[in-house]
Amino acid sequence: MTDEPALIDAAKAGSADAFADLVRSYRDRLLRFLLTRCASYADAEDALQDTLINAYRYLHSYDPRWRFSTWLYRIAIRNAQKIRSMNVVEIGDLSDAESDPLLQCIVASETENLWISARRVLTDDVFAAMWLRYAEDMSINDISKALGRSASWTKVNLSRARKALDTEMNSQRAKDEAYG
Amino acid sequence: MDKLAEQLKTDAGRIDVQVSAELDRRIEASLRGVTPKSDGQVVLPKGRPAGFWWASSLTGMVVALAVIAVINSRSQPEIPPATTASISPVLTVAAPIIAWRAESAMLTSPLRQELEDLQADLRKVEHKVRQDIGL
């Protein structure tokens, strides 16, 4: 986005319209990410709303050395955690397509969506790191900032997560072949 | 891009999510109700005139002096001087008063005799002590 700094300045000056323009291109992506971290669609929507409101309210604290998307994702991760901590239902409890908001939004395909496998085998933070890396194309540095982790933690855990997912993919493939 | 990364990217794209018009309206309405905070919003205390600081310093000193004066003037609990005259140098030995029962005295005459001897000894000792201390 070429005029992002100008929109940020206008939003800092109090223009809600400028802020709405600024975050328009991030909203769907943020909602998709939040859906992987919340126990219901409504929670993900609430988390998105809180994220955008907090971002607007505290825009003065935004450091332009960060990418704006990194800053937004950091807020989103915190809001998702906050909403999850208030919830009784955990993502691990969502075993069927009817209750799992992520499963409801996945386009049908022959093989299991790899993000569902990732959510099953990875911890929350590692899943988020994988998502930011492979779905959002973020750099290691940006992922570290968004998660509040060190760059070495991010590198090591991305590498471990890849291995875990490879193993999971292979075992799924073996199952599929065995059962035809 | 390796196979796993490619698969992850493709599968992320298969998650079909869009912000609904209703959520969009909700967010925009919320944003309009929010006032962004700014760095300059911190309310600093107004500067006080120099006379205020002098006045508060003087008041503090006066209060401190008053407290010191009150503490010093508070009456100490009076301890009466120890006078030797008020203490009698003579030890008054109080003989125990024992109420004897007559009938039991009849049965225990040796004991009664013993008691009388002891009382006589006590009187002698008392007399000797009085003599020793010059009374």
Interface residues (C-beta under 8 A of the other chain):
Chain A: A11 K12 G14 A16 F19 A20 R27 D28 L31 R32 L35 T36 E45 L48 Q49 L52 I53 Y56 R57 Y58 L59 H60 L102 C105 I106 V107 S109 N113 L114 W115 A118 M130 W131 Y134 A135 R162 L165 D166 M169
Chain B: L4 A5 Q7 L8 K9 D11 A12 R14 I15 D16 V17 Q18 V19 L23 D24 R26 I27 E28 S30 L31 R32 V34 T35 P36 K37 S38 D39
